[in-house]
Amino acid sequence: MRSTELEYVGFWARVGASVIDMLLQLVVVLPLTFALYGRISQPDRMFMGIGDFIINLILPAAAVIAFWVYKGATPGKMAMSARIVDADTGRSLTAMQSLIRYLGYFVSLIPLGVGFFWIGFDRRKQGWHDKMANSVVVRPSGDEPVKFQGNADWRVAPREPGL
């Protein structure tokens, strides 16, 4: 798929992808939490224990970063045939870019989510986390073709049946 056949993915499509990802995360996290503690929450505890920290923060972060590095997208973005790529070259993100992008989620979230809402106003539909990692989210077709430096050529993974 040539870069001229791509479009930037906007705010609402990315919200939809995030909802899919969060639901999948809950399917994994809730049973693990229940298995570890025998219940989903511990209202008598103010701070997370090491098990909570690993299950709720470390495992999801590792999974998301691994999906970005090896698949170019999380399952939610794959469902819409979108990929996260380097904003200059159109190539897959490096592990370091993926880590920076994930940490950038916190930067985007802290000022009342302004860094995420930025996607709706940015010409390349980049949130602050995308700008920090020099990434863009693209998918096939569109009215405004995506331009990368050089002749980047990548293929969007086809949507698998049942997703």
Contact map, one row per residue, 1 for C-alpha under 8 A:
1110100000000000000000000000000000000000000000000000000000000000000000000000000000000000000000000000000000000000000000000000000000000000000100000000000011110000000
1111110000000000000000000000000000000000000000000000000000000000000000000000000000000000000000000000000000000000000000000000000000000000000000000000000111100000000
1111110000000000000000000000000000000000000000000000000000000000000000000000000000000000010000000000000000000000000000000000000000000000000000001111000111000000000
0111110000000000000000000000000000000000000000000000000000000000000000000000000000000000000000000000000000000000000000000000000000000000000000001110000000000000000
1111111000000000000000000000000000000000000000000000000000000000000000000000000000000000000000000000000000000000000000000000000000000000000111001100000000000000000
0111111100000000000000000000000000000000000000000000000000000000000000000000000000000000000000000000000000000000000000000000000000000000011111011100000000000000000
0000111110000000000000000000000000000000000000000000000000000000000000000000000000000000000000000000000000000000000000000000000000000000011111111100000000000000000
0000011111000000000000000000000000000000000000000000000000000000000000000000000000000000000000000000000000000000000000000001100000000001111000010100000000000000000
0000001111101100000000000000000000000000000000000000000000000000000000000000000001000000000000000000000000000000000000000000100000000000111000000000000000000000000
0000000111111100000000000000000000000000000000000000000000000000000000000000000000000000000000000000000000000000000000110000100000000000000000000000000000000000000
0000000011111110000000000000000000000000000000000000000000000000000000000000000000000000000000000000000000000000000110110000100000000000000000000000000000000000000
0000000001111111000000000000000000000000000000000000000000000000000000000000000000000000000000000000000000000000000000000000000000000000000000000000000000000000000
0000000011111111100000000000000000000000000000000000000000000000000000000000000000000000000000000000000000000000000000000000000000000000000000000000000000000000000
0000000011111111110000000000000000000000000000000000000000000000000000000000100000000000000000000000000000000000000000000000000000000000000000000000000000000000000
0000000000111111111000000000000000000000000000000000000000000000000000000000000000000000000000000000000000000000000000000000000000000000000000000000000000000000000
0000000000011111111100000000000000000000000000000000000000000000000000000001000000000000000000000000000000000000000000000000000000000000000000000000000000000000000
0000000000001111111110000000000000000000000000000000000000000000000000000011101100000000000000000000000000000000000000000000000000000000000000000000000000000000000
0000000000000111111111000000000000000000000000000000000000000000000000000001100000000000000000000000000000000000000000000000000000000000000000000000000000000000000
0000000000000011111111100000000000000000000000000000000000000000000000000001000000000000000000000000000000000000000000000000000000000000000000000000000000000000000
0000000000000001111111110000000000000000000000000000000000000000000000000011000000000000000000000000000000000000000000000000000000000000000000000000000000000000000
0000000000000000111111111000000000000000000000000000000000000000000000000111000000000000000000000000000000000000000000000000000000000000000000000000000000000000000
0000000000000000011111111100000000000000000000000000000000000000000000000000000000000000000000000000000000000000000000000000000000000000000000000000000000000000000
0000000000000000001111111110000000000000000000000000000000000000000000000000000000000000000000000000000000000000000000000000000000000000000000000000000000000000000
0000000000000000000111111111000000000000000000000000000000000000000000000000000000000000000000000000000000000000000000000000000000000000000000000000000000000000000
0000000000000000000011111111100000000000000000000000000000010000000000000000000000000000000000000000000000000000000000000000000000000000000000000000000000000000000
0000000000000000000001111111110000000000000000000000000000000000000000000000000000000000000000000000000000000000000000000000000000000000000000000000000000000000000
0000000000000000000000111111111000000000000000000000000000000000000000000000000000000000000000000000000000000000000000000000000000000000000000000000000000000000000
0000000000000000000000011111111100000000000000000000000000000000000000000000000000000000000000000000000000000000000000000000000000000000000000000000000000000000000
0000000000000000000000001111111110000000000000000000001100000000000000000000000000000000000000000000000000000000000000000000000000000000000000000000000000000000000
0000000000000000000000000111111111000001000000000000000000000000000000000000000000000000000000000000000000000000000000000000000000000000000000000000000000000000000
0000000000000000000000000011111111100000000000000000000000000000000000000000000000000000000000000000000000000000000000000000000000000000000000000000000000000000000
0000000000000000000000000001111111110000000000000000001000000000000000000000000000000000000000000000000000000000000000000000000000000000000000000000000000000000000
0000000000000000000000000000111111111111000000000001001000000000000000000000000000000000000000000000000000000000000000000000000000000000000000000000000000000000000
0000000000000000000000000000011111111111000000000000000000000000000000000000000000000000000000000000000000000000000000000000000000000000000000000000000000000000000
0000000000000000000000000000001111111110000000000000000000000000000000000000000000000000000000000000000000000000000000000000000000000000000000000000000000000000000
0000000000000000000000000000000111111100000000000010000000000000000000000000000000000000000000000000000000000000000000000000000000000000000000000000000000000000000
0000000000000000000000000000000011111111000000000000000000000000000000000000000000000000000000000000000000000000000000000000000000000000000000000000000000000000000
0000000000000000000000000000000011111111000000000000000000000000000000000000000000000000000000000000000000000000000000000000000000000000000000000000000000000000000
0000000000000000000000000000000011101111110000000000000000000000000000000000000000000000000000000000000000000000000000000000000000000000000000000000000000000000000
0000000000000000000000000000010011001111110000000000000000000000000000000000000000000000000000000000000000000000000000000000000000000000000000000000000000000000000
0000000000000000000000000000000000000011111000000000000000000000000000000000000000000000000000000000000000000000000000000000000000000000000000000000000000000000000
0000000000000000000000000000000000000011111110000000000000000000000000000000000000000000000000000000000000000000000000000000000000000000000000000000000000000000000
0000000000000000000000000000000000000000111111000000000000000000000000000000000000000000000000000000000000000000000000000000000000000000000000000000000000000000000
0000000000000000000000000000000000000000011111000000000000000000000000000000000000000000000000000000000000000000000000000000000000000000000000000000000000000000000
0000000000000000000000000000000000000000011111110000000000000000000000000000000000000000000000000000000000000000000000000000000000000000000000000000000000000000000
0000000000000000000000000000000000000000001111110000000000000000000000000000000000000000000000000000000000000000000000000000000000000000000000000000000000000000000
0000000000000000000000000000000000000000000011111000000000000000000000000000000000000000000000000000000000000000000000000000000000000000000000000000000000000000000
0000000000000000000000000000000000000000000011111111100000000000000000000000000000000000000000000000000000000000000000000000000000000000000000000000000000000000000
0000000000000000000000000000000000000000000000111111100000000000000000000000000000000000000000000000000000000000000000000000000000000000000000000000000000000000000
0000000000000000000000000000000000000000000000011111110000000000000000000000000000000000000000000000000000000000000000000000000000000000000000000000000000000000000
0000000000000000000000000000000000010000000000011111111000000000000000000000000000000000000000000000000000000000000000000000000000000000000000000000000000000000000
0000000000000000000000000000000010000000000000011111111110000000000000000000000000000000000000000000000000000000000000000000000000000000000000000000000000000000000
0000000000000000000000000000000000000000000000011111111111000000000000000000000000000000000000000000000000000000000000000000000000000000000000000000000000000000000
0000000000000000000000000000000000000000000000000111111111100000000000000000000000000000000000000000000000000000000000000000000000000000000000000000000000000000000
0000000000000000000000000000100110000000000000000011111111110000000000000000000000000000000000000000000000000000000000000000000000000000000000000000000000000000000
0000000000000000000000000000100000000000000000000001111111110000000000000000000000000000000000000000000000000000000000000000000000000000000000000000000000000000000
0000000000000000000000000000000000000000000000000001111111111000000000000000000000000000000000000000000000000000000000000000000000000000000000000000000000000000000
0000000000000000000000000000000000000000000000000000111111111100000000000000000000000000000000000000000000000000000000000000000000000000000000000000000000000000000
0000000000000000000000000000000000000000000000000000011111111110000000000000000000000000000000000000000000000000000000000000000000000000000000000000000000000000000
0000000000000000000000001000000000000000000000000000001111111111000000000000000000000000000000000000000000000000000000000000000000000000000000000000000000000000000
0000000000000000000000000000000000000000000000000000000011111111100000000000000000000000000000000000010000000000000000000000000000000000000000000000000000000000000
0000000000000000000000000000000000000000000000000000000001111111110000000000000000000000000000000000000000000000000000000000000000000000000000000000000000000000000
0000000000000000000000000000000000000000000000000000000000111111111000000000000000000000000000000000000000000000000000000000000000000000000000000000000000000000000
0000000000000000000000000000000000000000000000000000000000011111111100000100000000000000000000000000000000000000000000000000000000000000000000000000000000000000000
0000000000000000000000000000000000000000000000000000000000001111111110000000000000000000000000100110010000000000000000000000000000000000000000000000000000000000000
0000000000000000000000000000000000000000000000000000000000000111111111100000000000000000000000000000000000000000000000000000000000000000000000000000000000000000000
0000000000000000000000000000000000000000000000000000000000000011111111111100000000000000000000000000000000000000000000000000000000000000000000000000000000000000000
0000000000000000000000000000000000000000000000000000000000000001111111111100000000010000000010000100000000000000000000000000000000000000000000000000000000000000000
0000000000000000000000000000000000000000000000000000000000000000111111111000000000000000000111100100000000000000000000000000000000000000000000000000000000000000000
0000000000000000000000000000000000000000000000000000000000000000011111110000000000000000000000000000000000000000000000000000000000000000000000000000000000000000000
0000000000000000000000000000000000000000000000000000000000000000011111111100000000000000000000000000000000000000000000000000000000000000000000000000000000000000000
0000000000000000000000000000000000000000000000000000000000000000001111111100000000111000000110000000000000000000000000000000000000000000000000000000000000000000000
0000000000000000000000000000000000000000000000000000000000000000001110111111110001110000000000000000000000000000000000000000000000000000000000000000000000000000000
0000000000000000000010000000000000000000000000000000000000000001001100111111110000000000000000000000000000000000000000000000000000000000000000000000000000000000000
0000000000000000100110000000000000000000000000000000000000000000000000001111111000000000000000000000000000000000000000000000000000000000000000000000000000000000000
0000000000000001111110000000000000000000000000000000000000000000000000001111111100000000000000000000000000000000000000000000000000000000000000000000000000000000000
0000000000000100110000000000000000000000000000000000000000000000000000001111111111100000000000000000000000000000000000000000000000000000000000000000000000000000000
0000000000000000000000000000000000000000000000000000000000000000000000001111111111100000000000000000000000000000000000000000000000000000000000000000000000001010000
0000000000000000100000000000000000000000000000000000000000000000000000000011111111000000000000000000000000000000000000000000000000000000000000000000000000000010001
0000000000000000100000000000000000000000000000000000000000000000000000000001111111000000000000000000000000000000000000000000000000000000001000000000000000000010000
0000000000000000000000000000000000000000000000000000000000000000000000000000111111100000000000000000000000000000000000000000000000000000001100000000000000011110000
0000000010000000000000000000000000000000000000000000000000000000000000001000111111110000000000000000000000000000000000000000000000000000111100000000000000010000000
0000000000000000000000000000000000000000000000000000000000000000000000011000110011111000000000000000000000000000000000000000000000000000111000000000000000010000000
0000000000000000000000000000000000000000000000000000000000000000000100011000000001111100000110000000000000000000000000000000000000000011110000000000000000000000000
0000000000000000000000000000000000000000000000000000000000000000000000010000000000111110111110000000000000000000000000000000000000000011110000000000000000000000000
0000000000000000000000000000000000000000000000000000000000000000000000000000000000011111111110000000000000000000000000000000000000000111000000000000000000000000000
0000000000000000000000000000000000000000000000000000000000000000000000000000000000001111110000000000000000000000000000000000000000000111000000000001000000000000000
0000000000000000000000000000000000000000000000000000000000000000000000000000000000000111110000000000000000000000000000000000000000000110000000000001100000000000000
0000000000000000000000000000000000000000000000000000000000000000000000000000000000001111111000000000000000000000000000000000000000000000000000000001111100000000000
0010000000000000000000000000000000000000000000000000000000000000000000000000000000001111111100000000000000000000000000000000000000000000000000000001100111000000000
0000000000000000000000000000000000000000000000000000000000000000000000000000000000001100111110000000000000000000000000000000000000000000000000000000000111000000000
0000000000000000000000000000000000000000000000000000000000000000000010010000000000011100011111000000000000000000000000000000000000000000000000000000000000000000000
0000000000000000000000000000000000000000000000000000000000000000000110010000000000011100001111111100000000000000000000000000000000000010000000000000000000000000000
0000000000000000000000000000000000000000000000000000000000000000000010000000000000000000000111111100000000000000000000000000000000000000000000000000000000000000000
0000000000000000000000000000000000000000000000000000000000000000100010000000000000000000000011111110000000000000000000000000000000000000000000000000000000000000000
0000000000000000000000000000000000000000000000000000000000000000000000000000000000000000000011111111000000000000000000000000000000000000000000000000000000000000000
0000000000000000000000000000000000000000000000000000000000000000000000000000000000000000000011111111100000000000000000000000000000001110000000000000000000000000000
0000000000000000000000000000000000000000000000000000000000000000100110000000000000000000000011111111110000000000000000000000000000001000000000000000000000000000000
0000000000000000000000000000000000000000000000000000000000000000100000000000000000000000000000111111111000000000000000000000000000000000000000000000000000000000000
0000000000000000000000000000000000000000000000000000000000000000000000000000000000000000000000011111111100000000000000000000000010011000000000000000000000000000000
0000000000000000000000000000000000000000000000000000000000000000000000000000000000000000000000001111111110000000000000000000000011011010000000000000000000000000000
0000000000000000000000000000000000000000000000000000000000001000100000000000000000000000000000000111111111000000000000000000000010000000000000000000000000000000000
0000000000000000000000000000000000000000000000000000000000000000000000000000000000000000000000000011111111100000000000000000000010000000000000000000000000000000000
0000000000000000000000000000000000000000000000000000000000000000000000000000000000000000000000000001111111110000000000000000000111011000000000000000000000000000000
0000000000000000000000000000000000000000000000000000000000000000000000000000000000000000000000000000111111111000000000000000000110000000000000000000000000000000000
0000000000000000000000000000000000000000000000000000000000000000000000000000000000000000000000000000011111111100000000000000000000000000000000000000000000000000000
0000000000000000000000000000000000000000000000000000000000000000000000000000000000000000000000000000001111111110001000000000000110000000000000000000000000000000000
0000000000000000000000000000000000000000000000000000000000000000000000000000000000000000000000000000000111111110111100000000001110000000000000000000000000000000000
0000000000000000000000000000000000000000000000000000000000000000000000000000000000000000000000000000000011111111111100000000000000000000000000000000000000000000000
0000000000000000000000000000000000000000000000000000000000000000000000000000000000000000000000000000000001111111100000000000000000000000000000000000000000000000000
0000000000000000000000000000000000000000000000000000000000000000000000000000000000000000000000000000000000111111111000000000000000000000000000000000000000000000000
0000000000000000000000000000000000000000000000000000000000000000000000000000000000000000000000000000000000001111110000000000000000000000000000000000000000000000000
0000000000000000000000000000000000000000000000000000000000000000000000000000000000000000000000000000000000011111111110000000000000000000000000000000000000000000000
0000000000000000000000000000000000000000000000000000000000000000000000000000000000000000000000000000000000011011111111000000000000000000000000000000000000000000000
0000000000000000000000000000000000000000000000000000000000000000000000000000000000000000000000000000000000111010111111100000001110000000000000000000000000000000000
0000000000100000000000000000000000000000000000000000000000000000000000000000000000000000000000000000000000011000111111100000001100000000000000000000000000000000000
0000000000100000000000000000000000000000000000000000000000000000000000000000000000000000000000000000000000000000111111111000001000000000000000000000000000000000000
0000000000000000000000000000000000000000000000000000000000000000000000000000000000000000000000000000000000000000011111111100111100000000000000000000000000000000000
0000000001100000000000000000000000000000000000000000000000000000000000000000000000000000000000000000000000000000001111111101111000000000000000000000000000000000000
0000000001100000000000000000000000000000000000000000000000000000000000000000000000000000000000000000000000000000000011111100100000000000000000000000000000000000000
0000000000000000000000000000000000000000000000000000000000000000000000000000000000000000000000000000000000000000000011111110100000000000000000000000000000000000000
0000000000000000000000000000000000000000000000000000000000000000000000000000000000000000000000000000000000000000000001111111111000000000000000000000000000000000000
0000000000000000000000000000000000000000000000000000000000000000000000000000000000000000000000000000000000000000000000001111110000000000000000000000000000000000000
0000000100000000000000000000000000000000000000000000000000000000000000000000000000000000000000000000000000000000000000100111110000000001000000000000000000000000000
0000000111100000000000000000000000000000000000000000000000000000000000000000000000000000000000000000000000000000000001111111111000000001100000000000000000000000000
0000000000000000000000000000000000000000000000000000000000000000000000000000000000000000000000000000000000000000000001100111111111100011100000000000000000000000000
0000000000000000000000000000000000000000000000000000000000000000000000000000000000000000000000000000000000010000001111100100111111100000000000000000000000000000000
0000000000000000000000000000000000000000000000000000000000000000000000000000000000000000000000000000000110110000001101000000011111110000000000000000000000000000000
0000000000000000000000000000000000000000000000000000000000000000000000000000000000000000000000000001111110110000001000000000011111111000000000000000000000000000000
0000000000000000000000000000000000000000000000000000000000000000000000000000000000000000000000000000100100000000000000000000011111111111000000000000000000000000000
0000000000000000000000000000000000000000000000000000000000000000000000000000000000000000000000000000000000000000000000000000011111111110000000000000000000000000000
0000000000000000000000000000000000000000000000000000000000000000000000000000000000000000000000000001100100000000000000000000000111111110000000000000000000000000000
0000000000000000000000000000000000000000000000000000000000000000000000000000000000000000000000001101100100000000000000000000000011111110000000000000000000000000000
0000000000000000000000000000000000000000000000000000000000000000000000000000000000000111000000001000000000000000000000000000000001111111000000000000000000000000000
0000000000000000000000000000000000000000000000000000000000000000000000000000000000011111000010001000100000000000000000000000010001111111100000000000000000000000000
0000000100000000000000000000000000000000000000000000000000000000000000000000000000011110000000000000000000000000000000000001110001000111110000000000000000000000000
0000000110000000000000000000000000000000000000000000000000000000000000000000000001111000000000000000000000000000000000000000110000000011111000000000000000000000000
0000011110000000000000000000000000000000000000000000000000000000000000000000000001111000000000000000000000000000000000000000000000000001111100000100000000000000000
0000011110000000000000000000000000000000000000000000000000000000000000000000000111100000000000000000000000000000000000000000000000000000111110000000000000010000000
1000111000000000000000000000000000000000000000000000000000000000000000000000000011000000000000000000000000000000000000000000000000000000011111000000000000010000000
0000111000000000000000000000000000000000000000000000000000000000000000000000000000000000000000000000000000000000000000000000000000000000001111101000000000000000000
0000111000000000000000000000000000000000000000000000000000000000000000000000000000000000000000000000000000000000000000000000000000000000000111111000000000000000000
0000001000000000000000000000000000000000000000000000000000000000000000000000000000000000000000000000000000000000000000000000000000000000000011111000000000000000000
0000011100000000000000000000000000000000000000000000000000000000000000000000000000000000000000000000000000000000000000000000000000000000000001111100000000000000000
0011111000000000000000000000000000000000000000000000000000000000000000000000000000000000000000000000000000000000000000000000000000000000000011111110000000000000000
0011111100000000000000000000000000000000000000000000000000000000000000000000000000000000000000000000000000000000000000000000000000000000010000011111000000000000000
0011000000000000000000000000000000000000000000000000000000000000000000000000000000000000000000000000000000000000000000000000000000000000000000001111100000000000000
0010000000000000000000000000000000000000000000000000000000000000000000000000000000000011110000000000000000000000000000000000000000000000000000000111111100000000000
0000000000000000000000000000000000000000000000000000000000000000000000000000000000000001110000000000000000000000000000000000000000000000000000000011111100000000000
0000000000000000000000000000000000000000000000000000000000000000000000000000000000000000100000000000000000000000000000000000000000000000000000000001111100000000000
0000000000000000000000000000000000000000000000000000000000000000000000000000000000000000100000000000000000000000000000000000000000000000000000000001111110000000000
0110000000000000000000000000000000000000000000000000000000000000000000000000000000000000111000000000000000000000000000000000000000000000000000000001111111000000000
1110000000000000000000000000000000000000000000000000000000000000000000000000000000000000011000000000000000000000000000000000000000000000000000000000001111100000000
1110000000000000000000000000000000000000000000000000000000000000000000000000000000000000011000000000000000000000000000000000000000000000000000000000000111110000000
1100000000000000000000000000000000000000000000000000000000000000000000000000000000000000000000000000000000000000000000000000000000000000000000000000000011111000000
1000000000000000000000000000000000000000000000000000000000000000000000000000000011100000000000000000000000000000000000000000000000000000001100000000000001111100000
0000000000000000000000000000000000000000000000000000000000000000000000000000010010000000000000000000000000000000000000000000000000000000000000000000000000111110000
0000000000000000000000000000000000000000000000000000000000000000000000000000000010000000000000000000000000000000000000000000000000000000000000000000000000011111000
0000000000000000000000000000000000000000000000000000000000000000000000000000011110000000000000000000000000000000000000000000000000000000000000000000000000001111101
0000000000000000000000000000000000000000000000000000000000000000000000000000000000000000000000000000000000000000000000000000000000000000000000000000000000000111111
0000000000000000000000000000000000000000000000000000000000000000000000000000000000000000000000000000000000000000000000000000000000000000000000000000000000000011111
0000000000000000000000000000000000000000000000000000000000000000000000000000000000000000000000000000000000000000000000000000000000000000000000000000000000000001111
0000000000000000000000000000000000000000000000000000000000000000000000000000001000000000000000000000000000000000000000000000000000000000000000000000000000000011111
